[in-house]
Amino acid sequence: MIRLKAVALLALATVSPLAIAAAAAPDTVPGNVRQTKPATYSFTVGDAKVTALSDGTVPLDLHQILRGAPTQTIDGLLARSFLSYHTEASINAYLIDFNGRRILVDVGAGELFGPGNGGRLLDALAAVGAAPETITDILITHVHTDHSGGLTKAGKIVFPRATVYAGGADVRFFSDVTNAAKSGLEKHFWTETEKTLTPYVTAGRVKSIDANGEILPGIRAELHPGHTPGTAFYTLTSKGQSLVFVGDLIHSAAVQFPRPDVTITFDVRQDEARAVRQAAFKRFARDRALIAAPHLPFPGVGHIAADGSGYRWYPIEQTDREEKGNRLKL
């Protein structure tokens, strides 16, 4: 069980807003909290093998962090999904084995949320036999702690062979501490970047993305500023099949699918983030796109469909058997 006392809130003043929201959220029902083995789930996209990896979950208070709708409306939407505003947010990362490369999309929170809050990515990688030194490339959807925190451990680079890709606007924005005062954001964003991304910059292992286009064979980046200045989507395509890794396009399925106008405290530019979400949902529903979202319940992979003035989420069908080539005849 995650139990952060009130005194811990003071210490969290120097960490990310997701950690602060997690600390403020009351403990969930004890019977629903359990330690599990590392969660992984593999599937294919054309010739690519994709493995969802859980970095863990954190408790959140949606009353504190959702914006743009009355509390009563938010509670009504949550009740439809048998949820309350005391909820758990997944932290999902994704491993892609494709074209002789081993690619991670986001790396979880690492040590930066403290014990019991995320930080399970290395265990999940070990469970699927993927040692950190075998990772060739890392695609960071945006430079927030729960997506880039796992780049380092105890101040040292975790993935010694990997090249890190991230939106250039994020790399520049969060690497220059003078932007803290200019933006009005908390300084911890910059101190966290110094701990996690800067060692890779110093080692010459960061490639900034400043335009839409293919960054690796079969993987295309699209910049969508709003949630952060350099937020990026990554689209994997193989043999006519595609999967879009959408980063923090959405945090609460129960609220933001029916109401994509609802934003979240973590959106750096609220109006732009809202517009990106609305346009992306419309596009993904129209194209029947398969997407991967790091904060939807594990594995966070599925489809969006239009539903009245909003949208609905359809998780992928999971399998738990060995493929033998023939379907069971009933």
VOBA-1610 file (N, C-alpha, C; in pm, whole numbers, padded with zeros to 5 digits, always signed):
BEGIN
Met+00085-00120+00000Met+00000+00000+00000Met+00087+00124+00000Ile+00049+00222-00082Ile+00120+00349-00083Ile+00061+00437+00024Arg+00143+00480+00120Arg+00094+00564+00229Arg+00191+00679+00248Leu+00157+00797+00192Leu+00240+00915+00207Leu+00177+01008+00309Lys+00244+01030+00418Lys+00191+01114+00526Lys+00191+01261+00486Ala+00118+01340+00563Ala+00106+01482+00533Ala+00242+01549+00530Val+00333+01504+00620Val+00465+01567+00622Val+00537+01546+00491Ala+00505+01438+00422Ala+00572+01410+00295Ala+00535+01512+00189Leu+00421+01577+00204Leu+00379+01676+00106Leu+00479+01791+00098Leu+00540+01826+00212Leu+00637+01933+00212Leu+00759+01893+00132Ala+00802+01769+00150Ala+00918+01721+00074Ala+00889+01716-00074Leu+00763+01692-00109Leu+00726+01679-00249Leu+00718+01813-00321Ala+00744+01921-00251Ala+00739+02052-00315Ala+00843+02066-00425Thr+00945+01977-00425Thr+01049+01986-00527Thr+01037+01878-00631Val+00926+01804-00632Val+00910+01699-00732Val+00792+01730-00822Ser+00759+01633-00909Ser+00664+01663-01016Ser+00521+01674-00967Pro+00432+01738-01046Pro+00294+01752-01005Pro+00222+01620-00994Leu+00260+01519-01074Leu+00197+01388-01061Leu+00229+01327-00926Ala+00353+01346-00880Ala+00389+01294-00748Ala+00313+01368-00638Ile+00296+01498-00654Ile+00222+01575-00554Ile+00077+01530-00549Ala+00016+01512-00666Ala-00121+01464-00671Ala-00134+01326-00611Ala-00033+01242-00634Ala-00034+01107-00577Ala-00028+01115-00425Ala+00057+01205-00374Ala+00070+01218-00229Ala-00058+01268-00165Ala-00129+01356-00236Ala-00250+01414-00180Ala-00368+01319-00184Ala-00361+01218-00270Ala-00473+01125-00283Ala-00480+01033-00161Pro-00598+01012-00103Pro-00609+00922+00010Pro-00575+00780-00032Asp-00541+00696+00067Asp-00515+00556+00038Asp-00637+00493-00026Thr-00613+00407-00124Thr-00724+00334-00182Thr-00766+00223-00089Val-00877+00157-00121Val-00929+00052-00034Val-00823-00055-00018Pro-00786-00094+00107Pro-00676-00188+00127Pro-00689-00316+00046Gly-00810-00368+00031Gly-00827-00492-00042Gly-00792-00481-00189Asn-00786-00358-00241Asn-00756-00338-00382Asn-00608-00312-00408Val-00528-00306-00303Val-00387-00273-00318Val-00304-00398-00295Arg-00223-00433-00394Arg-00142-00553-00378Arg-00014-00539-00459Gln+00090-00601-00411Gln+00215-00607-00485Gln+00205-00719-00587Thr+00245-00694-00709Thr+00233-00794-00814Thr+00369-00820-00876Lys+00376-00927-00952Lys+00493-00949-01035Lys+00493-00842-01144Pro+00609-00816-01205Pro+00612-00713-01310Pro+00510-00744-01419Ala+00431-00644-01456Ala+00327-00662-01558Ala+00385-00636-01696Thr+00369-00734-01786Thr+00411-00719-01924Thr+00305-00781-02014Tyr+00295-00731-02135Tyr+00204-00790-02233Tyr+00256-00764-02372Ser+00275-00872-02452Ser+00333-00860-02585Ser+00230-00887-02693Phe+00245-00817-02804Phe+00161-00837-02922Phe+00241-00792-03043Thr+00188-00812-03161Thr+00262-00776-03282Thr+00190-00667-03361Val+00271-00586-03426Val+00224-00487-03523Val+00305-00513-03650Gly+00246-00584-03744Gly+00323-00627-03860Gly+00436-00716-03815Asp+00560-00680-03854Asp+00678-00757-03816Asp+00736-00712-03682Ala+00678-00610-03621Ala+00731-00559-03494Ala+00667-00630-03376Lys+00749-00664-03278Lys+00697-00715-03151Lys+00693-00598-03053Val+00576-00572-02998Val+00558-00464-02901Val+00525-00525-02767Thr+00593-00480-02662Thr+00566-00528-02527Thr+00534-00410-02437Ala+00413-00410-02382Ala+00376-00310-02282Ala+00442-00348-02150Leu+00500-00250-02083Leu+00572-00271-01958Leu+00516-00177-01853Ser+00476-00230-01739Ser+00423-00145-01633Ser+00535-00093-01544Asp+00538+00038-01526Asp+00630+00099-01430Asp+00563+00112-01294Gly+00439+00063-01283Gly+00361+00073-01159Gly+00243+00166-01175Thr+00176+00193-01065Thr+00066+00289-01063Thr+00084+00384-00945Val+00016+00497-00952Val+00016+00593-00842Val-00127+00639-00815Pro-00162+00665-00689Pro-00296+00713-00657Pro-00309+00862-00686Leu-00423+00901-00742Leu-00447+01041-00775Leu-00582+01088-00722Asp-00591+01216-00698Asp-00716+01282-00661Asp-00759+01366-00780Leu-00856+01315-00857Leu-00896+01384-00980Leu-00965+01517-00952His-01021+01535-00833His-01079+01665-00798His-00972+01774-00801Gln-00851+01738-00766Gln-00743+01837-00758Gln-00684+01870-00894Ile-00684+01775-00986Ile-00601+01794-01105Ile-00678+01811-01236Leu-00806+01775-01243Leu-00881+01794-01367Leu-00938+01936-01372Arg-00938+01994-01489Arg-00985+02131-01506Arg-01086+02139-01621Gly-01181+02232-01608Gly-01270+02260-01719Gly-01409+02202-01707Ala-01439+02137-01593Ala-01573+02083-01570Ala-01602+02088-01421Pro-01728+02110-01382Pro-01762+02112-01239Pro-01735+01977-01174Thr-01706+01980-01046Thr-01680+01857-00970Thr-01797+01759-00983Gln-01919+01810-00981Gln-02037+01724-00992Gln-02038+01650-01126Thr-01999+01718-01232Thr-01994+01655-01363Thr-01887+01547-01367Ile-01771+01577-01312Ile-01662+01480-01309Ile-01703+01357-01230Asp-01767+01377-01114Asp-01810+01264-01032Asp-01915+01180-01104Gly-02004+01245-01179Gly-02105+01171-01254Gly-02044+01084-01361Leu-01943+01137-01432Leu-01876+01059-01535Leu-01798+00943-01474Leu-01734+00967-01362Leu-01660+00860-01295Leu-01754+00751-01246Ala-01870+00790-01192Ala-01966+00692-01141Ala-02015+00600-01251Arg-02028+00651-01374Arg-02070+00566-01487Arg-01974+00452-01510Ser-01847+00472-01474Ser-01746+00368-01491Ser-01712+00299-01359Phe-01799+00317-01258Phe-01781+00254-01127Phe-01650+00297-01062Leu-01618+00426-01077Leu-01496+00482-01021Leu-01530+00601-00933Ser-01436+00642-00852Ser-01448+00766-00776Ser-01330+00855-00812Tyr-01328+00975-00754Tyr-01220+01067-00786Tyr-01089+01023-00722His-01093+00931-00626His-00971+00867-00576His-00939+00752-00670Thr-00843+00770-00756Thr-00820+00671-00861Thr-00673+00637-00872Glu-00641+00536-00951Glu-00503+00496-00977Glu-00467+00530-01122Ala-00351+00587-01141Ala-00301+00614-01275Ala-00188+00517-01307Ser-00200+00450-01421Ser-00092+00364-01467Ser+00025+00447-01519Ile+00142+00390-01510Ile+00260+00445-01578Ile+00310+00334-01669Asn+00277+00343-01796Asn+00313+00239-01892Asn+00427+00286-01981Ala+00516+00194-02013Ala+00619+00216-02114Ala+00606+00104-02217Tyr+00673+00118-02329Tyr+00656+00020-02437Tyr+00791-00015-02499Leu+00813-00144-02518Leu+00934-00196-02581Leu+00901-00243-02722Ile+00980-00201-02819Ile+00958-00240-02958Ile+01082-00315-03008Asp+01064-00438-03052Asp+01170-00513-03118Asp+01138-00513-03268Phe+01221-00443-03346Phe+01183-00420-03486Phe+01307-00381-03566Asn+01322-00442-03683Asn+01431-00407-03775Asn+01569-00414-03710Gly+01587-00512-03621Gly+01717-00530-03557Gly+01745-00430-03447Arg+01645-00350-03407Arg+01663-00251-03301Arg+01573-00288-03184Arg+01612-00245-03066Arg+01531-00262-02945Arg+01505-00123-02890Ile+01379-00081-02898Ile+01340+00059-02876Ile+01244+00069-02757Leu+01269+00163-02670Leu+01177+00193-02560Leu+01102+00322-02591Val+00972+00322-02567Val+00893+00445-02572Val+00862+00483-02427Asp+00927+00587-02379Asp+00922+00634-02240Asp+00987+00533-02146Val+01027+00582-02029Val+01105+00498-01938Val+01055+00505-01793Gly+00935+00556-01772Gly+00880+00559-01637Gly+00944+00663-01547Ala+00912+00653-01419Ala+00952+00755-01322Ala+01087+00732-01258Gly+01143+00612-01272Gly+01269+00584-01206Gly+01256+00600-01055Glu+01354+00668-00995Glu+01356+00686-00849Glu+01286+00813-00804Leu+01240+00895-00898Leu+01203+01033-00865Leu+01070+01049-00794Phe+00984+00948-00794Phe+00859+00956-00719Phe+00873+00896-00580Gly+00986+00835-00551Gly+01006+00774-00420Gly+00957+00630-00417Pro+00994+00556-00313Pro+00959+00414-00302Pro+00809+00391-00310Gly+00769+00291-00387Gly+00629+00254-00396Gly+00549+00328-00499Asn+00609+00425-00566Asn+00539+00504-00668Asn+00613+00491-00800Gly+00572+00396-00881Gly+00641+00373-01007Gly+00779+00313-00982Gly+00867+00329-01082Gly+01004+00281-01068Gly+01022+00132-01090Arg+00926+00066-01157Arg+00933-00079-01174Arg+00973-00121-01315Leu+01014-00026-01398Leu+01043-00057-01538Leu+01156-00159-01552Leu+01263-00144-01475Leu+01376-00237-01489Leu+01335-00379-01453Asp+01247-00394-01355Asp+01195-00527-01322Asp+01115-00584-01438Ala+01034-00500-01501Ala+00954-00545-01615Ala+01043-00583-01733Leu+01147-00504-01758Leu+01241-00538-01865Leu+01310-00671-01837Ala+01350-00691-01712Ala+01414-00818-01675Ala+01321-00935-01697Ala+01193-00914-01671Ala+01095-01022-01685Ala+01081-01068-01829Val+01111-00981-01925Val+01102-01019-02067Val+01240-01038-02128Gly+01343-01043-02044Gly+01478-01071-02092Gly+01541-00959-02171Ala+01507-00835-02139Ala+01562-00719-02210Ala+01652-00640-02116Ala+01780-00667-02120Ala+01875-00597-02035Ala+01891-00453-02082Pro+01914-00358-01990Pro+01926-00217-02028Pro+02030-00192-02137Glu+02139-00268-02136Glu+02243-00246-02236Glu+02205-00294-02375Thr+02090-00363-02387Thr+02045-00406-02520Thr+01953-00303-02587Ile+01914-00200-02513Ile+01826-00096-02569Ile+01908-00007-02662Thr+01862+00006-02786Thr+01935+00087-02884Thr+01883+00229-02897Asp+01753+00246-02870Asp+01690+00378-02889Asp+01581+00399-02785Ile+01565+00523-02741Ile+01460+00559-02646Ile+01384+00679-02702Leu+01253+00665-02714Leu+01167+00772-02765Leu+01091+00831-02647Ile+01122+00953-02612Ile+01057+01022-02500Ile+00941+01104-02557Thr+00819+01075-02511Thr+00705+01150-02563Thr+00707+01294-02514His+00759+01316-02393His+00777+01452-02343His+00860+01446-02216Val+00923+01557-02182Val+01017+01559-02071Val+00943+01593-01942His+00865+01497-01892His+00809+01499-01757His+00864+01379-01683Thr+00871+01390-01551Thr+00938+01290-01468Thr+00892+01148-01493Asp+00761+01127-01506Asp+00709+00991-01518Asp+00730+00932-01656His+00797+01006-01745His+00829+00955-01879His+00979+00951-01904Ser+01055+01031-01830Ser+01200+01036-01851Ser+01280+01004-01725Gly+01212+00987-01611Gly+01283+00966-01484Gly+01368+00841-01482Gly+01329+00738-01558Gly+01403+00612-01557Gly+01529+00614-01640Leu+01566+00727-01699Leu+01689+00734-01778Leu+01814+00714-01694Thr+01805+00753-01566Thr+01922+00740-01478Thr+01883+00672-01348Lys+01982+00619-01279Lys+01965+00560-01147Lys+02087+00593-01064Ala+02063+00651-00946Ala+02173+00694-00859Ala+02270+00784-00936Gly+02214+00866-01025Gly+02295+00963-01098Gly+02370+00907-01218Lys+02353+00779-01248Lys+02425+00716-01357Lys+02330+00677-01471Ile+02381+00680-01592Ile+02305+00641-01710Ile+02263+00496-01700Val+02136+00466-01723Val+02085+00330-01714Val+02100+00256-01846Phe+02087+00327-01957Phe+02087+00264-02089Phe+02211+00310-02167Pro+02324+00244-02149Pro+02453+00296-02197Pro+02468+00299-02348Arg+02389+00219-02422Arg+02402+00216-02569Arg+02295+00298-02639Ala+02199+00347-02566Ala+02080+00404-02629Ala+02101+00549-02673Thr+02041+00579-02788Thr+02024+00717-02831Thr+01884+00760-02790Val+01874+00878-02728Val+01747+00929-02678Val+01691+01032-02776Tyr+01566+01012-02817Tyr+01497+01106-02905Tyr+01390+01179-02823Ala+01382+01311-02839Ala+01280+01391-02769Ala+01256+01518-02847Gly+01138+01575-02828Gly+01106+01701-02895Gly+01210+01807-02862Gly+01264+01872-02965Gly+01367+01972-02942Gly+01322+02085-02852Ala+01194+02124-02864Ala+01144+02232-02780Ala+01147+02193-02632Asp+01121+02066-02603Asp+01130+02020-02464Asp+01274+02018-02416Val+01363+01966-02499Val+01505+01957-02461Val+01557+02096-02428Arg+01528+02193-02514Arg+01578+02329-02492Arg+01508+02395-02374Phe+01377+02379-02365Phe+01300+02447-02262Phe+01339+02399-02122Phe+01348+02267-02104Phe+01374+02212-01971Phe+01523+02200-01939Ser+01609+02235-02035Ser+01752+02236-02008Ser+01803+02374-01969Asp+01721+02476-01985Asp+01760+02613-01954Asp+01680+02660-01833Val+01744+02665-01718Val+01674+02692-01593Val+01615+02833-01589Thr+01665+02923-01674Thr+01608+03059-01674Thr+01462+03056-01722Asn+01423+02948-01789Asn+01284+02937-01834Asn+01188+02913-01718Ala+01239+02872-01603Ala+01153+02849-01487Ala+01084+02979-01447Ala+01163+03084-01431Ala+01106+03213-01391Ala+01020+03271-01502Lys+01062+03255-01626Lys+00987+03311-01739Lys+00850+03245-01754Ser+00845+03115-01728Ser+00721+03040-01751Ser+00627+03040-01633Gly+00680+03063-01513Gly+00599+03053-01393Gly+00581+02912-01343Leu+00647+02814-01407Leu+00639+02675-01363Leu+00735+02650-01248Glu+00711+02541-01176Glu+00796+02505-01064Glu+00937+02469-01114Lys+01036+02504-01035Lys+01176+02484-01075Lys+01213+02335-01080His+01133+02249-01014His+01170+02108-01008His+01176+02044-01147Phe+01099+02099-01243Phe+01106+02043-01378Phe+01249+02049-01431Trp+01319+02155-01400Trp+01455+02174-01450Trp+01556+02092-01370Thr+01537+02081-01239Thr+01629+02000-01159Thr+01614+01852-01195Glu+01493+01810-01226Glu+01471+01671-01268Glu+01535+01644-01403Thr+01524+01739-01495Thr+01588+01723-01626Thr+01739+01714-01610Glu+01794+01793-01519Glu+01938+01788-01493Glu+01980+01649-01447Lys+01896+01582-01370Lys+01929+01449-01319Lys+01913+01340-01424Thr+01818+01357-01515Thr+01781+01246-01602Thr+01826+01261-01747Leu+01791+01372-01810Leu+01822+01388-01952Leu+01962+01444-01976Thr+02007+01535-01891Thr+02135+01602-01913Thr+02253+01507-01925Pro+02261+01398-01845Pro+02374+01305-01865Pro+02382+01248-02006Tyr+02268+01227-02070Tyr+02267+01177-02208Tyr+02306+01289-02305Val+02265+01412-02276Val+02307+01526-02358Val+02458+01539-02353Thr+02513+01533-02232Thr+02658+01546-02213Thr+02733+01436-02287Ala+02673+01316-02289Ala+02737+01203-02357Ala+02714+01205-02507Gly+02643+01306-02559Gly+02616+01315-02702Gly+02517+01211-02751Arg+02425+01170-02663Arg+02334+01061-02697Arg+02188+01109-02708Val+02166+01240-02725Val+02031+01293-02741Val+02016+01353-02881Lys+01910+01313-02950Lys+01875+01371-03079Lys+01744+01446-03065Ser+01748+01576-03088Ser+01628+01659-03078Ser+01545+01646-03204Ile+01412+01640-03185Ile+01319+01632-03296Ile+01258+01771-03316Asp+01282+01829-03432Asp+01233+01964-03458Asp+01139+01972-03578Ala+01110+01857-03638Ala+01016+01853-03750Ala+00954+01715-03758Asn+00834+01708-03810Asn+00768+01579-03828Asn+00841+01497-03934Gly+00847+01366-03911Gly+00910+01281-04011Gly+00964+01153-03951Glu+01019+01068-04035Glu+01071+00939-03990Glu+01201+00961-03913Ile+01210+00904-03794Ile+01331+00916-03713Ile+01408+00786-03706Leu+01339+00674-03726Leu+01399+00542-03735Leu+01321+00466-03842Pro+01378+00365-03903Pro+01303+00290-04004Pro+01170+00238-03949Gly+01060+00283-04009Gly+00928+00239-03967Gly+00869+00316-03851Ile+00937+00420-03804Ile+00885+00499-03691Ile+00890+00647-03727Arg+00774+00710-03717Arg+00759+00851-03751Arg+00723+00932-03627Ala+00780+01050-03614Ala+00751+01141-03504Ala+00662+01255-03553Glu+00567+01296-03469Glu+00483+01413-03495Glu+00486+01501-03371Leu+00516+01627-03387Leu+00519+01721-03274Leu+00381+01779-03251His+00339+01778-03123His+00207+01830-03086His+00220+01912-02957Pro+00277+02032-02966Pro+00297+02113-02846Pro+00165+02147-02778Gly+00171+02151-02647Gly+00053+02182-02566Gly+00073+02126-02427His+00071+01995-02416His+00097+01934-02285His+00235+01979-02234Thr+00333+01976-02321Thr+00462+02042-02302Thr+00499+02107-02435Pro+00600+02194-02437Pro+00635+02261-02563Pro+00681+02166-02673Gly+00737+02050-02635Gly+00790+01958-02734Gly+00727+01821-02733Thr+00602+01810-02688Thr+00534+01680-02686Thr+00533+01618-02826Ala+00560+01487-02832Ala+00562+01417-02960Ala+00480+01289-02954Phe+00413+01259-03064Phe+00354+01127-03087Phe+00454+01048-03173Tyr+00456+00917-03155Tyr+00540+00830-03239Tyr+00451+00723-03301Thr+00461+00706-03433Thr+00381+00607-03504Thr+00471+00498-03559Leu+00446+00375-03515Leu+00513+00256-03565Leu+00429+00197-03678Thr+00491+00170-03793Thr+00418+00112-03905Thr+00497-00005-03963Ser+00426-00117-03982Ser+00488-00235-04041Ser+00381-00317-04111Lys+00405-00351-04238Lys+00315-00435-04316Lys+00170-00388-04313Gly+00153-00258-04326Gly+00019-00201-04332Gly-00050-00185-04197Gln+00015-00222-04088Gln-00040-00205-03954Gln+00034-00094-03882Ser-00037-00021-03795Ser+00025+00091-03725Ser-00017+00095-03579Leu+00066+00157-03499Leu+00037+00183-03357Leu+00093+00321-03326Val+00009+00408-03265Val+00050+00544-03232Val+00069+00555-03081Phe+00187+00594-03040Phe+00219+00618-02898Phe+00191+00765-02870Val+00091+00793-02786Val+00036+00928-02778Val+00078+01005-02653Gly+00165+00949-02568Gly+00207+01023-02450Gly+00089+01064-02365Asp+00095+01185-02310Asp-00007+01230-02216Asp-00124+01300-02284Leu-00170+01242-02394Leu-00291+01293-02459Leu-00411+01280-02366Ile-00409+01178-02279Ile-00521+01153-02189Ile-00470+01092-02059His-00535+01130-01949His-00503+01074-01817His-00620+00995-01759Ser-00743+01045-01775Ser-00860+00980-01718Ser-00957+00939-01829Ala-00964+00809-01856Ala-01052+00760-01962Ala-01198+00790-01931Ala-01239+00773-01806Ala-01378+00790-01770Ala-01428+00932-01789Val-01337+01029-01778Val-01376+01170-01788Val-01341+01229-01924Gln-01219+01207-01971Gln-01173+01282-02088Gln-01215+01222-02221Phe-01257+01096-02225Phe-01314+01047-02351Phe-01451+01108-02376Pro-01543+01105-02280Pro-01671+01173-02306Pro-01658+01325-02308Arg-01556+01379-02238Arg-01537+01523-02233Arg-01391+01558-02267Pro-01352+01552-02396Pro-01213+01581-02432Pro-01173+01726-02409Asp-01270+01812-02377Asp-01237+01950-02345Asp-01179+01964-02205Val-01193+01861-02122Val-01139+01865-01985Val-00988+01850-01990Thr-00918+01943-01929Thr-00772+01941-01926Thr-00724+01893-01790Ile-00594+01895-01772Ile-00536+01849-01646Ile-00426+01946-01605Thr-00402+01956-01478Thr-00304+02051-01426Thr-00170+02039-01496Phe-00133+01919-01538Phe-00002+01897-01596Phe+00012+01953-01737Asp-00099+01993-01801Asp-00090+02053-01934Asp-00027+02192-01921Val+00093+02207-01975Val+00164+02334-01962Val+00089+02447-02031Arg+00036+02419-02151Arg-00044+02518-02223Arg-00185+02460-02238Gln-00273+02500-02149Gln-00404+02437-02138Gln-00483+02442-02269Asp-00492+02559-02331Asp-00573+02571-02452Asp-00517+02487-02566Glu-00385+02487-02581Glu-00324+02409-02688Glu-00341+02259-02662Ala-00325+02217-02538Ala-00341+02076-02504Ala-00483+02030-02531Arg-00581+02115-02499Arg-00722+02081-02525Arg-00744+02064-02675Ala-00692+02156-02754Ala-00710+02149-02899Ala-00643+02025-02958Val-00524+01992-02910Val-00455+01871-02956Val-00538+01747-02924Arg-00591+01741-02803Arg-00671+01624-02761Arg-00795+01610-02849Gln-00865+01719-02869Gln-00988+01713-02947Gln-00961+01671-03092Ala-00857+01728-03152Ala-00824+01694-03290Ala-00775+01551-03302Ala-00694+01507-03206Ala-00639+01372-03212Ala-00749+01267-03193Phe-00841+01289-03099Phe-00950+01193-03080Phe-01032+01180-03208Lys-01062+01294-03270Lys-01141+01291-03394Lys-01068+01213-03502Arg-00940+01237-03516Arg-00859+01169-03617Arg-00848+01019-03588Phe-00820+00982-03464Phe-00802+00841-03432Phe-00932+00763-03446Ala-01044+00826-03410Ala-01174+00760-03428Ala-01204+00740-03576Arg-01180+00843-03655Arg-01206+00836-03800Arg-01121+00728-03866Asp-00993+00720-03826Asp-00899+00628-03890Asp-00897+00490-03825Arg-00977+00470-03720Arg-00976+00343-03646Arg-00835+00306-03602Ala-00761+00408-03558Ala-00620+00390-03524Ala-00604+00314-03393Leu-00501+00233-03387Leu-00462+00168-03262Leu-00364+00260-03191Ile-00391+00290-03064Ile-00305+00382-02991Ile-00256+00319-02861Ala-00146+00373-02809Ala-00091+00331-02681Ala-00077+00455-02593Ala-00142+00450-02476Ala-00147+00566-02386Ala-00088+00528-02251Pro+00015+00598-02205Pro+00087+00556-02084Pro+00011+00565-01954His-00099+00643-01948His-00168+00655-01819His-00306+00589-01817Leu-00344+00520-01925Leu-00466+00440-01921Leu-00434+00305-01859Pro-00534+00236-01803Pro-00508+00108-01736Pro-00427+00014-01824Phe-00328-00049-01762Phe-00235-00138-01833Phe-00312-00241-01916Pro-00272-00268-02040Pro-00151-00219-02107Pro-00167-00084-02177Gly-00287-00023-02169Gly-00308+00110-02225Gly-00312+00114-02376Val-00352+00003-02439Val-00354-00007-02584Val-00496-00035-02630Gly-00543+00037-02730Gly-00679+00013-02779Gly-00719+00113-02885His-00851+00123-02906His-00907+00210-03009His-01004+00311-02946Ile-01021+00423-03016Ile-01116+00527-02980Ile-01229+00526-03082Ala-01353+00536-03035Ala-01467+00545-03126Ala-01555+00662-03084Ala-01615+00728-03183Ala-01707+00838-03153Ala-01828+00785-03078Asp-01877+00864-02983Asp-01992+00825-02902Asp-02069+00953-02868Gly-02169+00987-02950Gly-02241+01112-02929Gly-02147+01230-02950Ser-02143+01320-02853Ser-02055+01436-02863Ser-01915+01406-02811Gly-01895+01285-02760Gly-01765+01246-02707Gly-01714+01120-02772Tyr-01640+01042-02694Tyr-01575+00923-02746Tyr-01579+00811-02642Arg-01554+00688-02688Arg-01543+00573-02600Arg-01410+00504-02626Trp-01364+00431-02526Trp-01236+00359-02532Trp-01263+00210-02540Tyr-01197+00144-02635Tyr-01209+00000-02653Tyr-01070-00063-02641Pro-01038-00121-02525Pro-00906-00184-02508Pro-00889-00301-02603Ile-00766-00332-02638Ile-00739-00445-02724Ile-00782-00574-02657Glu-00818-00671-02739Glu-00847-00805-02690Glu-00714-00873-02657Gln-00701-00922-02535Gln-00578-00986-02494Gln-00587-01137-02511Thr-00474-01198-02543Thr-00466-01343-02556Thr-00368-01398-02453Asp-00391-01521-02411Asp-00303-01586-02314Asp-00290-01733-02352Arg-00226-01757-02464Arg-00206-01893-02513Arg-00092-01893-02613Glu-00042-02009-02644Glu+00060-02021-02747Glu-00009-02037-02882Glu+00039-01963-02982Glu-00020-01969-03116Glu+00024-02098-03185Lys-00073-02181-03224Lys-00042-02308-03289Lys-00082-02309-03437Gly-00138-02200-03484Gly-00166-02189-03626Gly-00312-02213-03663Asn-00386-02289-03586Asn-00526-02317-03619Asn-00617-02269-03508Arg-00732-02217-03547Arg-00829-02174-03448Arg-00912-02292-03400Leu-00956-02282-03275Leu-01038-02388-03216Leu-01173-02392-03286Lys-01216-02510-03326Lys-01346-02527-03390Lys-01449-02568-03286Leu-01557-02490-03277Leu-01660-02517-03178Leu-01785-02574-03245
//
